[in-house]
Amino acid sequence: MDFNVTRSGHGLVPPSQPTPSAEVLDLSVIDRQPVLRCNARTLHVFSHASAATAAAAASPAQVIRQAFAKALVPYYPLAGRLKLGSTDHTRLQIECSGEGIWMVEAKADRSLAELDYFENVMSIPGDAVDRLLPPPPPPADGLDPLVLVQITQFSCNGFVMGLTFCHAICDGLGAAQFVKAVGEMARGAEKPSITPSWNRDLIQSPSLEAYLKSFPSILSPLPPPIPPYQLEHVTLDIPLDEINRQKQKFRYQTNGQKCSAFDIVAANFWRHRTRAISDSLKENDELKLVFFANCRYHLSQPLPRGFYGNCFFPVTVTASCGMLKRASMVHVVKNIQEAKAGLASEFAKWMNGGGQDVDPFLPPPLYTTLFLSEWGRLGFNEVDYGWGPPVQVVPIQGSGVIPVGIVGSLPSSQGPGIRLMTWCVEKAHLQPLANWPTGLDD
């Protein structure tokens, strides 16, 4: 079903109080990775409910605008702009200008119920979804805001927040920490429950900087060759009962060892996708599963709790097509756990200046490489601006040529479980992937 959106106002939202305006902050070596020079886009769907605070009796846009202004005082770098270092043109920095984030207000002519609360994004025309995302402001010296927001109120008084976040500034955990602070401000808090910490200097190493100079892409990032395919969207839902059944099966077959829900989903998704695309592969073709693990506690000096920058490292699992097609769930979970167990040593090796022949943050965009990202534990589904947490959070596809799956939570109306949103197969392989088996290890 289509719907119309009318944008009624826009403008910069600066911090509500004076903040350092002449400060220039270095980004970390992870923040500066070329793969992060992009924007992450999401839709946060909030149904109409009784306001939890007196302030929330106002319009969502008004409440959230004021809350962003307050939260930007302790999070003042997010009100600044990206810039290149004056002495090192490859070093990205934040100029703490205090200009603010960009916010757009809008109204839609449908109720969220009519649109099924965006539970099936593919039933909504793609250009209509784009209407819920904030358009960029007019160019100003080529420097864009780091955070862009659109609040669209629907006829039912529910609303959708379209959020665009510069990935070079925050990873998923950091972005969720910030918007949770905005929610706290909206509900009347004087300061965030978690004090934000910049501390990008803790993710630096002279030997690492020297090592990265061996990768030209770090210094002069060039777009990789565009693969000759276009990926299709498939949503796969997995009830919690099925996840628990497979956890019990793994524990039984491994004499009491445990595994996580992510391990279960990753193993089955990788196996099932391999079977779906196997007609285009040979038995000995090498396939890779890549996911990004939080490394906040793997540094020699652990990062403070309030750190909100990028701090993750890619974990890569490799297997042949033939093995994945025939392997059991238990076998593939063990392979994934083995790769996870090596995270600390691989990350330490990288931080100490190398050990890899290729940049681990830039694996080539191949049909045989599957990226998996876990969103369920980031905290976006806990954000409350005064109307309760979101019904669901919908990620928006970032690339049409990078095979990816995003592990999130089922919409609240469907009970506990996992929703796997994927863009990972060509049209010819769409139906085989969509035939997600009832028993995942079948």
N, C-alpha and C positions, 0 to 999 in steps of 0.2 A: 504494500500500500504506500502510495506517495503522500507527501505532505509539503506544505509551504512554510517557509521560515522568513520572517521579516525582521531584519536587524534594525534596531531603533537607536542605538547609541554606542559609542566607543571612545576609548581614550586611555592614556597612561595612568597607572595607579602607583604613585610613589610611596615610599615609607611614610607613616603617619607622624614620625618625629625625625629630627636631624640625625643623619648617619655619616660616617666617614666618607668624604666626597673626593679626597685627593689620593686615596689609597689605590695601589695597583697590586694585585695578588697573583702569584704564579699558580698555574694549574699543575697537577701532578703528571708524571710520565704516563699514567694510565688514562687520565683525562684527555691527554693529547693524542691518544691513538686515532689514526685517521678514520677507523671504522666508527668512531663515536662522533664524528663531525656531521651529525644528523639530528633530526628532531623525532622524539617519540610522541605518538599521538594516541589519545584514549578518549572514550566516552564514558562518563560516570552517570548512571541513570538513577534518579531519586524519585520515588513515588510520593504522591501527596499524603501527608500525615499531619497530625496535630503538632504544632510547634512545641518544642521542648523548653524553649526559653521565651521570655517576653520580647527580646530583640528579634527572635525569629518570626514574630508576627508580621514583620515587614517583608518586602519582596526578597526572594533568594538573591537576586542580583545586588540589591542594596546591602544586605547583610554580608555577603561574601566579598564584595568590594571593600568594605570597611575592615573585614577580617584579614584580607590580603595586605592591606596597608599597615595594619598592626604587626602582622607576622614578618613583614619585610624589614622591620627595625632590627630584630636579632639576626635575621637572614639577609642582611643588607647586600651581600655580594650578588644575590639573585636580582636585585634592582639595577645592576650595572650592565656592562656590555663587554663582549669579547673583543680582544685586541691582540695584535702580534707584538712581541717584545721589541723594544727599540734597539737593543744591542744584539739580539739573536732572533732573526726574522722567522725562525721555525718554532719559537716558544710561545704558545698561547698563554694569555693572561686575562684577568678580569679587571677592568677599569671600574672602580666602585663609584660610578657617577651619580647614583641615587635617582636616575631617571624613572625607574619603575618598570613594572610589567605591563603588558597590553591586555585590556579587557573589553569584551564586546557583549552587549545585551541584545536579546532577541526574543521573539515570540513565535510559536508554532500554532497552526490552525487545527491540530488534532489532539486527542488525548493520548496519553501513553498506553492506556489499555487498548485503544484501537490499533496501536502499533506493536502490541504484545510486549511492551517494555523492551523492545529491541532484543528479545531472546533469540530471534532468528534474523540476524543482520542481513542475510542473503535475500530475505523477502523484501528488503527495503532498497529502492534504487540507489546505486552508488553515489550519484550526484546529490541525492537527498541527504545521505550520511555526511557528505562533505559540507552541507549547509550548517551542520551542528558544530563544525570545527572553526576556530577563529581565523579569519583571514588576516594576513600580516598587515601591519601599519604601512602607511606610505614610506618610501625609502628616506632614510635620514642618515646621510654620510655612510651608507652601506652597513650600518650597525643595527642589528635587529635585537629586540628584547629577548631575554633568555627564557621567559615564560609567557605564553599567550593563553588566554582563557575566554571562552564564550559560555554565557549562561543563557540557555534557551528555556523559557517557561512555556509549558503546554497548557491546553485548555482545561485540563484536570487540576491545574496548579502544581502538578509535578514538574520537575525540571531535569535537564541534562546539562552537565558541565562538559564541554569539549575542552580538552587540555592538551597543549603542545609544549613540550619541555625540551630544552637543549640538552642532549645527552652528554655533551662534554662537561657539563657542570655537575650532574647528579646521575647515579645509577638508580635502579628501581627502588631500592631501599631508601636512598637519599631523597628522591622525589616524594615518596610516600610519607617520609618523616616530615617534610615541609608542609604538604597539604593536610596532614593530621594536625600540625600546629595551627594552620589556618582554621581548621574546624574547631579547635580549642578556643581560639580568639572569637570565633563566631558565637560560641556558647558562653562567652562572658569571661574567659580566663584573662588574667593580666599578663601572663607570660607562658611560653610553651612548657609542657611538663618535661621535655627533653631539651637541654640547652644545646644549641647548635655549635659545632666545632669545625673550623676550616681545616687546619692541620694537614694541608696537602704536602708539606715539607717532609712528613714522615714516610711518604712513598717516593723517595728519591734515592738515587745511588749513582755516584760518579762512574763506577764500572758499568752500570746499566746504560747510562747515557752514552758512553763510548760504544757499547755493544750495539745500541739501536742505530748508530750512524752507519752500520753496515747494511741497513735496510733502507734503500732509497725511498721507499714508500713513506717512511716516517718523516723524511725531510721534504719531499715533494710528492705528496699523494696524487696519483693519477687514477682515474676511474678504471677498474678492471674491465677486460673484454666482456661485453654483454652476451650471456649464453643465448642460444637460439631456441628458447622456449618461454612460455608464459604459464605461471602457476595458478592453479584454481583453488578456491576456498572450500574446505570441508570442516564442519564442526562435529566432533565425536564426544558423546556424553557417556560417562562411566559412573554408575551408582557406587556409593560407599560400600554397600554390601559386597559388590564384586571385588573391590579393592581389598577388603578385609579377608575375603575367601582366598585370594591369591597370596596374601601375606601369610595366612595360616598354612597354605600349601608349601610355600617356600620354607617356612620354619620347620615343617614336618620332614621335608626332603633334605634338609641341611643340618639335621640334629640340633635344632634349637636356635640357629642363627636368625637374626632379624633383618628386615629390609624396610625401606620407606615406601610411601605411596608413590613418590616420584620415581623410585627404582622400578616399581611395577609398571607404571604408565610408560616410562621411557623404553623399557625392554619390549613391551608389547607393541607400542607404536612403531619402533624401529623394525621389529620383525614383520609386522603387518604391512608397513609401507614397502619394505623390501619385496614381499610377495606381490604387492600390487604393481610394482614397476619391473618385476623380474623378466618380463618379456623383452625388455630393452637392455638386459645385462647378460654377462657371461658368468658361469659358476665361480670363476676365480677373480672376478672384479672386486676391487677393494672398496668398501663402503665405510664412511665415518659418521659417527654421532658426536656432535659437539654441543656441550652445554657450559654455562658460565657459573662458577662457584664463588660465593662470597669469601673474600680473603682478609676480612677485617681483623681476624685473630691469628693470622699466619705471618704477620710481620714480626721482626725482632723486637719492636716496640709496638704493642697492640694499640690500635686506634681508639680514641675516646668514644664513648657510647653515642655522642651526638654527631659524629662524623657523617657528612651527607654527600661526599664526593663519590667518584667511581673507585671501587676497590674489589675487583673480581678477576678471575683468571680462567681461560678456557680449558675445560677438561675434554680430551678427545679419546674416543673408543673406536677401535678399528676391527673390522671383521670382513670375511669374504661373503659374497652374495649367497653362495651355496650353504655356508654354515648358518647364516641368519635365517634362511628359508626353512631349515630343518631343525634348528636348535630349539630346545625347550625354554620356557620362560625362566626357569631356575638358572639355566646355564648363562643366559644373556644378562640376567640380574647380577650374577657373580662377576661377569666381565665389567659391568658398569661399576660395581663396588670396588673392584680392583683398581680401576682408573681413578676413582674418587680417593682411594687410600693414598695414591701417589701425588695428590694435589699439593700438599705442603712442601714436599721436596722439589717438585717441578716449579712451583712459584718461587721458592727460595733460590733455586738455580737461576731462574730468569732475573730475579732482583739482584743477584750477584754478578750479572753481566753475561748471561748467555747460556750456551749449552744446546740451543736449538739451531737447526740449519735454516729454518724459515721462521718468519715472524708468527708466533702462535696466535696473535690477535687478527691475523689476516689470512685465514685459509681461503683458497680460491673458491669462488661460487660455482660449484659443480652439482649436477643432479644427483651425484652419488654421496654428497655431504648433506646431512640433515642437522639443522640447528634446533635446539630445544631450550625453551626459556620457562622458568617457573615463576608464575605471578601470584600464586595462591597465598604465599607467605610474606609478600611485600608489605601489606598493610593498607592498600587502597580500599579494600572492602570494609575497613573499620572507620573510615573517615565520616564524621558526623558534623554537619553545619547547623544543626538544630532541628532537622527533620528526620533524624535517624540515618543509619548507614545506607549505602546505595543498594538498590535491587540487584544490580550487577555492574561490572566494569568491562567494557568492550575494547579490546586493542584493535587498532586500525593497521592494516597491512602497510609495512614500510617499503617492501621491494617485491616486484613481481618475478624476480629471478633467483632469490635466495630461499631454498627450501627450509621452512620453519614451522615449528609447532609451539604454541603457547599454552602452558598448563595453568589453568585457572580453576575457579570454583563454579559449580553449577549455580544458576540463578536461584535466589532464595525460594522462589515458588516451587522448585523441583526437589527440594530437600538436599541433604548432604551428598556430596560427590564431586567429581572432577569434570570440568568442561575443557576439552582439548580443541583449541581453535588452530586450524592448520592452513598453510599455503605451501604445499610441498609436492604436488603432482601436476603433470600436464593433463589436459582434458581427456586424453586416451586412457589415463589411469585413474580417472576420477571415480568411476563407479566401483572398481575393485576396492579402493580405499574406503569409500563410503559404506561398503558392506562390512562394517566393524562387527566382529563376532560377539555374540552374547556372552560366551565364555572367552575371556581375552586370551587364554592360553590354549585355545583350540587349534 
